[in-house]
Amino acid sequence: MKKPDRALRDIHTADDAGGNGIHPLACLLVTILYILAVMSFQKYNMAGLAGMALYILILCIWYDISILDMLRHIWPAFLLTAMIGIANPIFDSTVSAGTLSMATLIVKGCLCAAAAYILIAQTGIRPLCSALRTLHFPKELIVVLLLMYRYLTALVREVKQMLTAYRLRTPGTKGLPFRTWGSFVGLLLLRSIDRAEEVYESMQLRGFQGDFLLSPGSYSPVWSAVYTVLWGIAIFALRFFPVFQMAEVLLWRILK
Amino acid sequence: MHMADALLSPAVAGTMYLGSAAAAGYSIRKLRSEKEEQKIPVMGVMGAFVFAAQMINFSIPGTGSSGHMCGSMMLAAVLGPEAGFLTMISVLLVQCLLFADGGLLALGANIWNMAFYGCFVGGMVIWKRMTRNGMTRRTIAAASVLGCVLTLQLGAFSVVLETLASGITELPFGVFLAAMQPIHLAIGVVEGLITSAVLLFLYGTRPELLWNGTETGEGKSRLSRRGTLAVLAGMAVAIGGLLSLFASADPDGLEWSVERTAGMAEIQPEGGVYALADRIRAAASLLPDYTWKGGKAAGGTSVSGIVGGIAVACVCMAVCFLLRRFRRKPGDQKNNEET
């Protein structure tokens, strides 16, 4: 039951997002720039990488994003990078170097996943699709994406109900046994296809021409430009200059 | 098999995006030429179906463990390879954005590893070829299992190549490959069985829903088979060339990985378990007097910025909290108007 519940919770997070006054394209570009910067760090540069966490921290505070929810969300990225990096202490030149490279890999994975989470929490799916259209993303893909997103909740709930009903009929079983694989998923598939046909007919009746009208939402062009430029400079500085060391020197000078 | 952003270098991620974009461009062109607009809502709902079906755990007979389906082979068998591929892109995009399964910049690689092989190799090559003389229960089951096994093996092999080309892991090529392929062989068999069970159910109830590999009248491809092969070969050469270009320019590339794998005196994969155990012992004995790789500088850099980092973080957080107090919340204006 955990998987459907988690999926529904994450979908609702995206539903509640948006309305931050920044153009979704600006949010998307800054996120891509940030992820590129994080990915480009060398595998032993933990000090530089730690500085990139400032972006996540500031946006979490600014947009009231729960850090606990975010950590729960990025858990799969943590697990995956840990699994890949676990061999580094054995195969790197020394255990310490391998441990450092493993830690760097895990932090990189978590920061990138957190950036994607914040992007969705900032913008929401529809404004993000509007930003993708601005970038000339094909309309077919956008329509499929939006339709899929619209029916995700309904189908996940349906699976949850089917699983509950099955468990109530067969208490004590773990997972679906082999003999019911085809009929269980097949029935869901048939219902989904029938639903898709009904959806298409009703869309046609309402004048669907193969495209959705998308709006980026209300936003301030000035704030969007300021947001992009400021974050661009900050990410560039964090990536290429030892900002923390410079701040430390400045701090000691002030204290003296 | 979803790759995170951290497992790829920007050059490899970009190259994989190019490859996936080329396949997506071909699929969109094919879909437009077929003029089957009614397929688009079906694609959307099928994407949601694949996502929802991934929530179901299937118990694997005789093992006590469970697995779940991936869906690209099933999408190809129901919608056809091109529409299936585009639907899988949407599934992967939603998984990446909403559920942190795979990274935003690793999306190109994930599309290639899961959607391209599943839909084009599994659907266009295996499913189409095995069912062209008519579908039977046997051909459907065989095509499903063979398609899932083969496409997962190809996907796992690509993950190994992409990770090593990015210089992310210290695992030698052979060890990494030996770790990835057998696991995905087992997963492929299970997924193949699930896919065949569902497709057989569909064949028994509504066989007209299965894609039989024939083109519709208007939907004949503008490219001949030879032309398609030429485009695919050209793409392979272009992608390979780009990848090697980036790898040679960047020490974290494929060249680096191969040189590192073959040239390290300490790693002796030929020695098997004994060499590995010897290496672990040697590394562990170095622990008391270790130095950070790259000399003292790396360790020094790691430590010297801590105080500065904490100071910067505190200032940023304080500014954020202060600014947030002055920020107008969406509900505030409404409340003021009401009062």
Contacts between the chains, C-beta under 8 A, distances in Angstrom:
chain1	res1	chain2	res2	distance
A	3	B	55	4.5
A	3	B	57	8.0
A	4	B	55	5.0
A	6	B	99	7.9
A	7	B	51	7.8
A	7	B	55	6.6
A	7	B	99	6.9
A	10	B	98	4.9
A	10	B	99	5.6
A	11	B	98	6.4
A	13	B	98	7.7
A	14	B	97	7.6
A	14	B	98	5.6
A	19	B	330	5.9
A	31	B	104	7.0
A	32	B	104	7.0
A	32	B	105	7.1
A	35	B	5	5.5
A	35	B	103	7.1
A	35	B	104	5.9
A	35	B	105	5.1
A	36	B	10	5.5
A	36	B	105	6.8
A	38	B	5	7.3
A	38	B	6	7.8
A	39	B	5	5.8
A	39	B	6	7.1
A	39	B	8	6.9
A	39	B	9	6.6
A	39	B	10	5.2
A	39	B	13	7.1
A	39	B	105	6.5
A	40	B	9	7.7
A	40	B	10	5.7
A	43	B	167	7.5
A	43	B	168	7.5
A	44	B	292	7.1
A	44	B	293	5.8
A	44	B	294	6.1
A	44	B	298	5.1
A	45	B	298	7.8
A	45	B	301	7.6
A	46	B	302	5.3
A	47	B	301	4.9
A	47	B	302	4.6
A	47	B	303	7.8
A	47	B	304	7.7
A	47	B	305	4.8
A	47	B	309	7.8
A	48	B	301	8.0
A	50	B	305	7.7
A	50	B	309	6.2
A	51	B	305	7.5
A	51	B	309	6.3
A	51	B	312	7.7
A	54	B	312	6.8
A	54	B	313	6.2
A	54	B	316	5.8
A	57	B	313	6.6
A	57	B	316	6.9
A	57	B	317	6.7
A	58	B	316	5.5
A	58	B	317	7.6
A	58	B	320	5.5
A	61	B	317	6.3
A	61	B	320	4.2
A	61	B	321	6.5
A	61	B	324	6.8
A	62	B	320	5.7
A	62	B	323	7.7
A	62	B	324	6.5
A	73	B	99	7.7
A	73	B	100	5.4
A	74	B	100	5.1
A	75	B	100	7.6
A	76	B	2	7.7
A	76	B	99	7.4
A	76	B	100	5.3
A	76	B	101	5.8
A	77	B	4	4.8
A	77	B	6	7.6
A	77	B	100	5.2
A	77	B	103	7.4
A	80	B	2	7.2
A	80	B	3	7.8
A	80	B	4	5.2
A	80	B	7	7.6
A	81	B	4	5.6
A	81	B	6	5.1
A	81	B	7	6.9
A	84	B	7	5.9
A	84	B	163	6.8
A	84	B	168	6.8
A	84	B	169	5.6
A	85	B	168	8.0
A	85	B	169	7.0
A	87	B	169	6.3
A	87	B	170	6.2
A	87	B	171	4.8
A	87	B	175	7.8
A	88	B	169	6.7
A	88	B	170	4.8
A	89	B	283	7.5
A	90	B	170	7.6
A	90	B	276	7.6
A	90	B	279	7.1
A	90	B	280	5.9
A	90	B	283	7.0
A	91	B	169	7.8
A	91	B	170	3.6
A	91	B	171	5.8
A	91	B	172	7.0
A	91	B	175	8.0
A	91	B	267	6.5
A	92	B	170	4.7
A	92	B	293	7.1
A	93	B	266	7.1
A	93	B	293	5.8
A	94	B	283	6.2
A	94	B	286	5.6
A	94	B	290	5.4
A	94	B	291	7.5
A	94	B	293	6.5
A	95	B	283	4.6
A	95	B	284	6.5
A	95	B	286	6.7
A	95	B	287	5.6
A	95	B	290	6.7
A	96	B	287	7.3
A	96	B	290	4.1
A	96	B	291	7.4
A	96	B	292	6.2
A	96	B	293	7.5
A	97	B	292	6.4
A	97	B	293	3.3
A	98	B	170	6.4
A	98	B	283	7.8
A	100	B	292	6.5
A	100	B	293	7.1
A	100	B	298	7.6
A	100	B	302	7.8
A	101	B	170	7.1
A	101	B	293	7.9
A	105	B	6	5.5
A	105	B	7	7.8
A	105	B	168	6.5
A	106	B	6	7.6
A	108	B	5	7.2
A	108	B	6	3.6
A	109	B	4	4.4
A	109	B	5	6.9
A	109	B	6	3.6
A	109	B	7	7.4
A	109	B	103	7.8
A	112	B	4	6.6
A	112	B	5	3.5
A	112	B	6	5.9
A	112	B	103	5.1
A	112	B	104	7.2
A	112	B	105	7.4
A	113	B	4	6.6
A	113	B	5	7.5
A	113	B	100	4.4
A	113	B	103	6.7
A	115	B	104	7.6
A	116	B	96	6.5
A	116	B	97	6.1
A	116	B	100	6.7
A	116	B	103	6.8
A	116	B	104	4.9
A	117	B	100	6.4
A	119	B	97	7.3
A	119	B	104	7.7
A	120	B	97	5.2
A	120	B	98	6.3
A	125	B	97	7.5
A	128	B	97	7.4
A	138	B	24	7.4
A	138	B	28	5.0
A	140	B	28	5.7
A	140	B	31	6.2
A	140	B	32	7.7
A	140	B	40	6.3
A	140	B	86	6.4
A	141	B	24	7.4
A	141	B	28	7.5
A	141	B	86	6.1
A	141	B	89	6.3
A	141	B	90	6.5
A	143	B	40	5.5
A	143	B	44	7.0
A	144	B	40	6.2
A	144	B	43	4.8
A	144	B	44	4.9
A	144	B	47	6.2
A	144	B	86	6.1
A	144	B	87	6.1
A	144	B	90	4.7
A	145	B	44	7.8
A	145	B	47	7.9
A	145	B	90	4.5
A	145	B	93	6.2
A	145	B	94	6.9
A	146	B	44	7.4
A	147	B	40	7.4
A	147	B	41	5.9
A	147	B	43	7.6
A	147	B	44	2.5
A	147	B	45	6.7
A	147	B	47	7.6
A	147	B	48	7.8
A	148	B	44	4.7
A	148	B	45	7.5
A	148	B	47	3.8
A	148	B	48	4.8
A	148	B	51	7.3
A	148	B	87	7.8
A	148	B	90	5.1
A	148	B	91	7.1
A	148	B	94	6.3
A	149	B	48	7.9
A	149	B	94	6.4
A	150	B	44	7.5
A	151	B	44	6.6
A	151	B	45	5.3
A	151	B	48	4.1
A	152	B	48	4.9
A	152	B	51	6.1
A	152	B	52	7.4
A	152	B	94	7.1
A	154	B	48	7.5
A	155	B	45	7.8
A	155	B	48	4.6
A	155	B	49	5.9
A	155	B	51	7.3
A	155	B	52	3.8
A	156	B	51	7.4
A	156	B	52	5.1
A	156	B	55	6.5
A	158	B	52	6.9
A	159	B	52	4.6
A	159	B	53	7.2
A	159	B	55	5.1
A	159	B	56	6.4
A	160	B	55	7.7
A	163	B	55	7.8
A	163	B	56	6.9
A	173	B	59	7.6
A	174	B	57	7.9
A	174	B	59	5.8
A	174	B	66	7.0
A	175	B	57	4.4
A	175	B	58	5.7
A	175	B	59	3.2
A	175	B	66	4.1
A	176	B	56	6.3
A	176	B	57	7.1
A	176	B	58	5.2
A	176	B	59	6.3
A	177	B	59	5.9
A	177	B	61	7.8
A	178	B	58	7.9
A	178	B	59	7.6
A	178	B	61	5.2
A	178	B	193	7.6
A	178	B	197	7.7
A	181	B	58	5.9
A	181	B	193	7.3
A	181	B	194	5.5
A	181	B	197	4.0
A	181	B	198	7.0
A	182	B	197	3.5
A	182	B	198	5.5
A	182	B	200	5.7
A	182	B	201	3.7
A	183	B	201	5.7
A	184	B	56	7.3
A	185	B	53	5.5
A	185	B	56	6.7
A	185	B	69	7.5
A	185	B	194	7.2
A	185	B	197	7.5
A	185	B	198	4.7
A	185	B	201	7.7
A	186	B	197	7.7
A	186	B	198	5.0
A	186	B	201	3.2
A	186	B	202	5.7
A	186	B	205	7.1
A	187	B	201	7.9
A	188	B	49	6.6
A	188	B	52	7.0
A	188	B	53	6.5
A	189	B	49	6.0
A	189	B	53	7.8
A	189	B	78	7.8
A	189	B	198	6.3
A	189	B	202	6.5
A	190	B	202	7.4
A	190	B	205	6.7
A	190	B	206	6.5
A	192	B	45	5.2
A	192	B	46	6.5
A	192	B	48	7.1
A	192	B	49	4.0
A	193	B	42	6.6
A	193	B	45	7.2
A	193	B	46	7.4
A	193	B	78	8.0
A	193	B	206	8.0
A	193	B	209	6.4
A	195	B	45	5.8
A	196	B	41	5.2
A	196	B	42	4.3
A	196	B	44	7.2
A	196	B	45	3.6
A	196	B	46	6.9
A	197	B	38	8.0
A	197	B	41	7.9
A	197	B	42	7.3
A	199	B	41	4.9
A	199	B	44	7.8
A	199	B	45	6.5
A	200	B	38	5.3
A	200	B	40	8.0
A	200	B	41	4.0
A	200	B	42	7.1
A	203	B	41	6.4
A	210	B	37	5.5
A	210	B	40	7.0
A	242	B	301	7.7
A	242	B	305	6.5
A	243	B	308	7.6
A	243	B	312	6.6
A	244	B	305	3.5
A	244	B	306	7.6
A	244	B	308	3.8
A	244	B	309	4.0
A	244	B	312	6.0
A	245	B	301	8.0
A	245	B	304	5.9
A	245	B	305	4.9
A	245	B	308	5.5
A	246	B	308	7.0
A	247	B	308	3.9
A	247	B	309	7.6
A	247	B	311	5.4
A	247	B	312	4.8
A	248	B	304	7.2
A	248	B	305	6.6
A	248	B	307	4.9
A	248	B	308	3.0
A	248	B	309	8.0
A	248	B	311	6.9
A	249	B	308	7.5
A	251	B	307	7.1
A	251	B	308	6.7
A	251	B	311	5.2
